[in-house]
Amino acid sequence: MKYLIAVVLLLAGCAHGTMKAVDREPVDAHCDKMCFDECKVGGIPWEGDPLDPKTWDALTEVVLPGLKDQIKECNTQRRACVKCLNNLEEHKAINK
């Protein structure tokens, strides 16, 4: 019986919590679709004889420029996400 009273009192105290729902207007976060796309880097094949200079030429002529383009696309996606999050924070829809 003591435990039942303790549980009832504990639950009664929880009912008066400090969290409260707030009615707000919806926020247009301006979140571009690219913000939600997966950032993919890699997958550019590179193979050959390590002693052959043409293998290393392929690395600098094909693989590295391809990776650079992929990283540039990822940075564009990241900027879109930052813009979205900053707008949500400005409208106090999220907190840091």
Rosetta blueprint (number, residue, H / E / L):
1 M L
2 K H
3 Y H
4 L H
5 I H
6 A H
7 V H
8 V H
9 L H
10 L H
11 L H
12 A H
13 G H
14 C H
15 A L
16 H L
17 G L
18 T L
19 M L
20 K L
21 A L
22 V L
23 D L
24 R L
25 E L
26 P L
27 V L
28 D L
29 A L
30 H L
31 C L
32 D L
33 K H
34 M H
35 C H
36 F H
37 D L
38 E L
39 C L
40 K L
41 V L
42 G L
43 G L
44 I L
45 P L
46 W L
47 E L
48 G L
49 D L
50 P L
51 L L
52 D L
53 P H
54 K H
55 T H
56 W H
57 D H
58 A H
59 L H
60 T H
61 E H
62 V H
63 V H
64 L H
65 P H
66 G H
67 L H
68 K H
69 D H
70 Q H
71 I H
72 K H
73 E H
74 C H
75 N H
76 T H
77 Q H
78 R H
79 R H
80 A H
81 C H
82 V H
83 K H
84 C H
85 L H
86 N H
87 N H
88 L H
89 E H
90 E H
91 H L
92 K L
93 A L
94 I L
95 N L
96 K L
